[in-house]
Amino acid sequence: MNNIKIGVIGTGHLGKIHTKLLKEVENCELIGIYDVDTEKANAVGSEFDVKVFDSVDELLSNINAVSIVASTSAHYEIVKSAFEKGVHVFVEKPITSTIQQAEEVVALSKEKDLVLQVGHIERFNPALVSLEKYELEPKFIQTDRLALFNPRGTDVAVVLDLMIHDIDIILSLVNSEVKSINASGVAVVSDHVDIANTRIVFENGAVANVTASRISQKKMRKMRIFQRDAYISLDFTTGTSEVFRLLEPQDENVNKFMNFGEIGVGEKKKVLVYENPEKPELNALKHELQLFINAITNGERPVVSGEDGLKALKVAEEIIKKIEESKLS
């Protein structure tokens, strides 16, 4: 198959990075870019020697895949236009502004038999990728995603700006439907909720306690997973993870474990070991863009599908709803 001809719509901070990396991704050819801000688009086009198109329609007519890095409010119309042109879509999170819009574009992708991948980049963070060999069956998950204030992203609640990263990961790890959600949050420096906490209970009994803030004095992006015979800590900032496990004595591999001794009584004793999984050397954004191209080339379901993006959005919207209800009680 010939190289996938791809374009980028939106050349802000993240769109500029997409433009740079797509010139390095295998089996694709970056045809051009577009942004409503012509000056910004021309600057990026000049820096990376890429053609700047005059309209979304003109760009879509010359490509068969697109990376949409525009504002969330513009996602719905651009994704629809792309699908109508027979163009495969990579769209940054959240998938759209509303659940109804997301349902419509997911249905359209199926109808047109086109790839729809959502840019939940933390799925490809080295900290999470390093755990691929482990069986993750969380019973309790604690996440803290704290960021310094940045005006960029304050057009939506912190739930859609930051927390949705952890929502997507949690939904991918916990193989169960959501049973209930409790949440609270407040607007501090913007017109939308800037700090929020939610407790998500799943039908299988698993629980996730999730906190997100964009008004912190320090950055933190951590997740802690508790499951039967294991405790796992992930640091998304450093891309590293740590694993504490209880193993049967005969399963102990002394080459890679730090042994903390035996736990238990009588014949049920187990060995407590520590592992520091090797951090894979990868650029998370480049990796997910490559997987998008691979999904098109191989006719495969993308790792983070439109359905995944829709599920994360539904939970995020329910959290926002619960926060609003808590203000009235």
C-alpha positions as CSV (number, residue, x, y, z in Angstrom):
1,M,0.0,0.0,0.0
2,N,1.2,3.5,-0.8
3,N,2.0,6.0,1.9
4,I,-1.0,7.5,3.7
5,K,-1.4,11.1,2.7
6,I,-2.1,13.0,5.9
7,G,-2.8,16.6,7.0
8,V,-3.0,18.5,10.2
9,I,-5.8,20.9,11.2
10,G,-4.9,23.2,14.0
11,T,-1.4,24.5,14.4
12,G,-1.3,25.8,18.0
13,H,1.1,24.4,20.6
14,L,0.1,20.8,20.2
15,G,-0.7,21.0,16.4
16,K,2.9,22.2,15.8
17,I,4.2,19.1,17.5
18,H,1.9,16.9,15.4
19,T,3.3,18.6,12.3
20,K,6.9,18.0,13.4
21,L,6.3,14.3,14.3
22,L,4.2,13.4,11.3
23,K,7.2,14.1,9.2
24,E,9.0,11.3,11.1
25,V,6.2,8.7,11.2
26,E,6.6,5.7,8.9
27,N,4.3,4.9,5.9
28,C,2.8,8.4,5.8
29,E,3.4,11.6,3.9
30,L,2.5,15.0,5.4
31,I,0.7,16.8,2.6
32,G,-0.2,20.1,4.4
33,I,-1.7,22.0,7.3
34,Y,-4.6,24.4,8.0
35,D,-5.5,26.8,10.8
36,V,-8.1,29.6,11.0
37,D,-5.2,31.7,12.2
38,T,-3.4,32.2,8.9
39,E,-0.4,33.9,10.5
40,K,0.1,31.0,12.9
41,A,-0.3,28.4,10.1
42,N,2.1,30.2,7.8
43,A,4.7,30.3,10.6
44,V,4.5,26.5,11.2
45,G,4.4,25.8,7.5
46,S,7.6,27.8,7.0
47,E,9.4,26.2,9.9
48,F,8.7,22.6,8.8
49,D,8.5,23.3,5.0
50,V,4.9,22.1,4.8
51,K,2.2,23.5,2.4
52,V,-0.5,25.7,4.1
53,F,-4.0,25.2,2.7
54,D,-6.6,27.9,2.5
55,S,-9.5,25.9,3.8
56,V,-10.4,22.7,5.6
57,D,-12.3,21.5,2.5
58,E,-9.2,22.1,0.3
59,L,-6.9,20.2,2.7
60,L,-9.4,17.3,3.1
61,S,-9.7,17.0,-0.7
62,N,-6.0,16.2,-1.0
63,I,-5.5,13.7,1.8
64,N,-6.8,10.3,3.1
65,A,-6.0,10.8,6.8
66,V,-6.1,13.9,9.1
67,S,-4.9,14.8,12.5
68,I,-7.4,17.2,14.2
69,V,-5.8,19.4,16.8
70,A,-8.3,22.3,16.7
71,S,-10.3,23.5,19.7
72,T,-12.8,20.9,21.1
73,S,-15.7,23.0,20.0
74,A,-14.6,22.6,16.4
75,H,-14.0,18.8,16.5
76,Y,-17.6,17.7,15.6
77,E,-17.9,19.7,12.3
78,I,-14.3,18.9,11.2
79,V,-14.6,15.2,11.9
80,K,-17.9,15.0,10.1
81,S,-16.4,16.8,7.1
82,A,-13.5,14.5,7.0
83,F,-15.7,11.4,7.1
84,E,-17.9,12.8,4.3
85,K,-14.7,13.1,2.2
86,G,-13.6,9.5,3.0
87,V,-10.8,10.6,5.2
88,H,-9.6,8.6,8.3
89,V,-9.5,10.7,11.5
90,F,-7.2,11.1,14.5
91,V,-8.8,13.6,16.8
92,E,-7.3,15.0,20.1
93,K,-9.2,14.4,23.3
94,P,-12.0,14.9,24.2
95,I,-13.5,13.4,21.1
96,T,-16.2,16.2,20.8
97,S,-18.0,18.7,23.0
98,T,-21.1,16.6,23.7
99,I,-22.1,13.0,24.0
100,Q,-24.6,13.3,21.2
101,Q,-21.9,14.6,18.8
102,A,-19.6,11.8,19.8
103,E,-22.2,9.2,19.2
104,E,-22.9,10.6,15.8
105,V,-19.3,10.6,14.7
106,V,-18.7,7.1,16.1
107,A,-21.7,5.9,14.1
108,L,-20.5,7.7,11.0
109,S,-17.0,6.2,11.2
110,K,-18.6,2.7,11.2
111,E,-21.0,3.6,8.4
112,K,-18.1,4.8,6.3
113,D,-15.7,2.1,7.4
114,L,-13.1,4.7,8.4
115,V,-10.6,4.7,11.3
116,L,-11.5,7.0,14.2
117,Q,-8.7,7.3,16.8
118,V,-8.9,9.6,19.8
119,G,-5.7,11.2,21.2
120,H,-5.7,9.9,24.8
121,I,-1.9,10.2,24.9
122,E,-1.4,8.8,28.4
123,R,-2.3,5.4,27.1
124,F,1.1,5.4,25.5
125,N,3.0,6.9,28.4
126,P,6.2,4.8,29.1
127,A,5.0,4.3,32.7
128,L,1.9,2.4,31.5
129,V,3.5,0.7,28.5
130,S,6.2,-0.7,30.8
131,L,3.5,-2.8,32.5
132,E,2.3,-4.7,29.4
133,K,3.7,-8.0,30.7
134,Y,1.7,-7.8,33.9
135,E,-1.9,-8.8,34.5
136,L,-3.6,-5.7,35.8
137,E,-6.9,-6.4,37.6
138,P,-7.4,-3.3,39.8
139,K,-9.6,-3.4,42.9
140,F,-8.8,0.2,43.9
141,I,-7.2,3.0,41.9
142,Q,-6.0,6.3,43.2
143,T,-4.9,9.1,40.8
144,D,-3.7,12.6,41.3
145,R,-3.2,14.9,38.3
146,L,-2.1,18.3,39.4
147,A,-0.9,21.1,37.1
148,L,0.3,24.7,37.4
149,F,-2.2,27.2,36.1
150,N,-2.2,27.7,32.4
151,P,-4.8,29.8,30.6
152,R,-4.8,27.3,27.7
153,G,-7.5,24.7,28.3
154,T,-9.6,26.8,30.7
155,D,-12.4,27.0,28.2
156,V,-13.6,23.7,29.6
157,A,-13.8,22.2,33.1
158,V,-10.7,20.5,34.5
159,V,-12.6,17.2,34.2
160,L,-12.4,17.5,30.4
161,D,-9.0,19.2,30.3
162,L,-7.0,16.9,32.7
163,M,-9.1,14.3,34.5
164,I,-10.3,12.7,31.3
165,H,-6.8,11.3,30.8
166,D,-7.1,9.2,33.9
167,I,-10.8,8.4,33.2
168,D,-9.7,6.8,29.9
169,I,-6.9,4.8,31.5
170,I,-9.2,3.6,34.3
171,L,-11.9,2.5,31.9
172,S,-9.3,0.6,29.9
173,L,-8.0,-1.2,33.0
174,V,-11.2,-2.0,34.8
175,N,-13.2,-4.5,32.7
176,S,-16.6,-3.5,34.1
177,E,-19.5,-1.1,33.7
178,V,-19.7,2.0,35.9
179,K,-22.2,1.5,38.8
180,S,-22.1,4.9,40.5
181,I,-20.3,8.2,40.5
182,N,-19.9,10.8,43.3
183,A,-18.1,14.1,42.6
184,S,-17.3,17.6,43.9
185,G,-15.4,20.5,42.5
186,V,-15.0,24.3,42.4
187,A,-14.2,27.1,40.0
188,V,-11.3,29.1,41.4
189,V,-9.6,31.2,38.7
190,S,-11.7,30.5,35.6
191,D,-15.4,30.3,34.8
192,H,-15.3,26.5,34.9
193,V,-14.4,23.9,37.6
194,D,-10.6,24.1,38.2
195,I,-10.2,21.4,40.9
196,A,-12.3,18.3,41.1
197,N,-12.5,14.9,42.9
198,T,-14.6,11.9,42.0
199,R,-15.2,8.4,43.3
200,I,-16.2,5.9,40.6
201,V,-17.6,2.6,41.7
202,F,-17.8,-0.3,39.1
203,E,-20.2,-3.2,38.9
204,N,-17.4,-5.6,39.7
205,G,-16.6,-3.8,43.0
206,A,-13.6,-1.9,41.8
207,V,-13.3,1.7,43.0
208,A,-11.4,4.6,41.5
209,N,-10.7,7.8,43.5
210,V,-9.6,10.5,41.0
211,T,-8.4,14.1,41.6
212,A,-7.5,16.7,39.1
213,S,-6.4,20.3,39.6
214,R,-5.0,23.0,37.4
215,I,-4.2,25.4,40.2
216,S,-1.6,23.5,42.0
217,Q,1.8,24.8,43.2
218,K,3.5,21.7,41.9
219,K,3.0,19.3,39.1
220,M,1.9,15.7,39.7
221,R,0.7,12.9,37.5
222,K,0.6,9.8,39.5
223,M,-1.6,6.7,39.6
224,R,-1.6,3.9,42.2
225,I,-3.2,0.6,41.5
226,F,-4.1,-1.9,44.2
227,Q,-5.1,-5.5,43.3
228,R,-4.9,-9.0,44.7
229,D,-1.2,-9.7,45.6
230,A,0.1,-6.5,44.0
231,Y,0.6,-2.8,44.4
232,I,1.7,-0.8,41.4
233,S,2.8,2.9,41.3
234,L,3.0,4.9,38.1
235,D,4.5,8.3,37.6
236,F,3.4,9.7,34.3
237,T,5.7,12.7,34.6
238,T,8.9,10.6,34.7
239,G,7.4,7.7,32.7
240,T,8.4,5.2,35.3
241,S,6.6,2.5,37.3
242,E,7.2,0.4,40.4
243,V,5.7,-3.0,41.2
244,F,5.4,-4.8,44.6
245,R,4.1,-8.3,44.2
246,L,3.4,-11.4,46.3
247,L,4.6,-14.5,44.6
248,E,4.6,-18.2,45.3
249,P,8.2,-19.1,46.5
250,Q,8.7,-21.3,43.4
251,D,7.9,-18.3,41.1
252,E,10.5,-16.0,42.4
253,N,13.0,-14.8,39.8
254,V,16.0,-13.5,41.8
255,N,17.6,-11.9,38.8
256,K,15.1,-9.1,38.6
257,F,13.5,-8.9,42.0
258,M,14.4,-7.3,45.3
259,N,13.3,-9.8,47.9
260,F,11.7,-8.4,51.1
261,G,11.1,-11.8,52.6
262,E,8.2,-14.1,53.2
263,I,4.7,-13.1,54.3
264,G,1.9,-15.4,55.5
265,V,1.4,-18.2,58.0
266,G,2.0,-21.9,57.6
267,E,1.8,-23.4,54.1
268,K,0.4,-20.2,52.6
269,K,3.6,-18.2,52.8
270,K,4.4,-16.0,49.8
271,V,7.4,-13.9,48.8
272,L,7.2,-10.1,48.7
273,V,9.3,-8.8,45.8
274,Y,9.9,-5.4,44.2
275,E,10.3,-4.7,40.5
276,N,11.3,-1.6,38.6
277,P,10.1,-2.3,35.0
278,E,12.4,-1.1,32.3
279,K,11.2,2.3,30.9
280,P,10.7,1.9,27.1
281,E,12.3,4.6,25.0
282,L,9.4,6.1,23.1
283,N,7.8,9.4,22.2
284,A,4.2,8.8,23.3
285,L,2.7,11.2,20.7
286,K,4.8,9.9,17.9
287,H,3.9,6.3,18.9
288,E,0.2,6.9,19.0
289,L,0.4,8.7,15.6
290,Q,2.3,5.7,14.2
291,L,-0.4,3.3,15.6
292,F,-3.0,5.5,13.8
293,I,-1.2,5.0,10.5
294,N,-0.8,1.3,11.2
295,A,-4.5,0.9,11.9
296,I,-5.3,2.4,8.5
297,T,-2.7,0.4,6.7
298,N,-3.6,-2.9,8.3
299,G,-7.4,-2.4,8.5
300,E,-7.3,-2.7,12.3
301,R,-9.3,-1.2,15.2
302,P,-7.2,1.6,16.7
303,V,-5.9,1.2,20.2
304,V,-7.9,4.1,21.4
305,S,-11.1,3.9,19.3
306,G,-13.9,6.4,18.9
307,E,-16.0,4.1,21.2
308,D,-13.2,4.5,23.9
309,G,-13.3,8.3,23.5
310,L,-17.1,8.2,23.8
311,K,-17.0,6.1,27.0
312,A,-14.5,8.5,28.6
313,L,-16.6,11.5,27.6
314,K,-19.8,10.0,29.0
315,V,-18.1,9.4,32.4
316,A,-16.6,12.9,32.3
317,E,-20.0,14.5,31.6
318,E,-21.5,12.5,34.4
319,I,-18.8,13.7,36.8
320,I,-19.5,17.3,35.7
321,K,-23.2,16.7,36.3
322,K,-22.6,15.4,39.8
323,I,-20.4,18.4,40.6
324,E,-23.2,20.7,39.6
325,E,-25.7,18.8,41.6
326,S,-23.4,18.9,44.7
327,K,-23.5,22.7,44.5
328,L,-27.3,22.7,44.7
329,S,-27.5,20.4,47.7
